[in-house]
């Protein structure tokens, strides 16, 4: 089975649960194991929260007011990409090279959490004036009972 969708969302906190619910619903309908679905939905939540918080730039004509989420379920793999039009990540350094947040910090753990929940992670910048792109994925496992039974 192959499913993909793409959303263009406003950089508002209310958009984050919308993306998460769509991903969870898609994976439930496809029969993905709930533990895998949950892990990927948490990673998506973190990536979307980063886009909402950091993905804007002082630009004209409304650019920077939205971000994009694209999800691909293809065979036994899921890949998710969150892209914004903000300033992007600093040039010349890996976002993972940043020092992890303190244990009691309220911010700063999102990228590390995504790395722990996914099988592969790529973090970079869009070409040109761009913005940040966080892409991650995981090998899927399936529920023992199908979500949709034939009529």
N, C-alpha and C positions, 0 to 999 in steps of 0.2 A: 504494500500500500504506500502511496505517496500523497502527502498533503502539504501544502504550504499556504501561508497567508502573510500579509503585510499590513501594518497599521501605521497611519500618520497621526500622531497624538499631540495635543497641546501640552506644553511644559507646565502642567498643573498636577498637584499631588493626586487629584481624583482620577487621573489617567492610569496610574500605576495598578490599582486593583482591577481595572478593566482588562489590561493586557494579561495580568495573571490569571483572571477567570477564563479568558479566551484560551490560553494555553492549557489550563487544567481541563477544560471542557473538551478540547480537541484530543488530548491524550486519553481522557477517559473514554471517549467515543471510539478511539482507535484500539483500546484494550491494553494500554501501557500500564505496567505495574504501578500502583499508587505511590510507592516509596520513591521511584524514579521521577514520577510526575511531580511529587512534592519538592524534591531536591531541585529540579529544574525550575519550578515556579518560584522558589526562594531566590535562586540565582537571577532569574528574570526580574524579580522585584528589586533586587539590589542594583542591577544594571539600569533599570528604568528610574529608580530613585536618584542615581548618579546623573542621569541625563536631565532630569527635572531640576536638580539642584545646581549642577555645574555646566549644563549644556547650552546656555544662552550666551550671547555676545551682544555688545552694544552696537547693533547694526540697524540699518534702515529698512523700510518696506516690510516689516513684520518677520523678516528672516530671523531665525534663532528662537522663535516662539514655539517651535514644534520639534519633535524627534520621531524617529522611525523604529518600529519593531518588526522584524521578519522572522518567522519560524518555519522550519522545514522538518517534516517527519518523512524520512525516505528509507524504506526497508527497516533495518534494525538500528537506525541512527536518527538522532534529533540534533539539529543545529539551530541556534538562535543568534540573531544579530540585533544589537541596539546601537543606533547611530544618531548623533546630534549635530548641531551646527555651531557649537560653542568654540572656545579657544583650543580645544584638544588637549592632549597630554604634552608635557614639556619635551622638547626635542632632545634627542641624544640619551635618554634614560628610560629604563623600563619602569612602568608603574609598580611592578612587583618589587623593585629595588628599594622602594620607599620603606621606611621603618614602619612595622606594624603598629597599630594603635595600642595604647595601654588597655589592659583588661577592663577597666571601668569607663573607658571613653565611650561616648554616645555616637561618634562618627569615626570613619576611617577604616572600617573593616570590610567594606563591600567587595572590593576587588579580590581580597584574600579569601573571602567566603565563596565567591564565584569559582575561584581556582580550586577550592576544596570540594565543591559540589559537582564539578564538571570533569569529564575525561580530558578535554583539551580546551584551551583558552587562548585567544589571540586578542591583544589589546593594541590599538594603534590609532592613527589619525586618518581621516578621509584625505584623499589627494587634493591639492589646491588649498583654497581658503578653509575648507573642510569642517572639522570638528572631530570629536572622538568616536571611535567604533569599538565596541566590545562584542566579540563573537565567541561563543562557547557551545559545546555540545557534549553529548553522551551517547553511549551505546544503550539501546533500549532493551528492557526485559518486558515480558508480557504477562498479563494476568492469566491465571489458570482457567477462569471462566470468562467467556467473551462478553463484552458490554452490550453488543447488539446481536440478538438472536434472529435468525431468519423467520419470517412470518409464515 
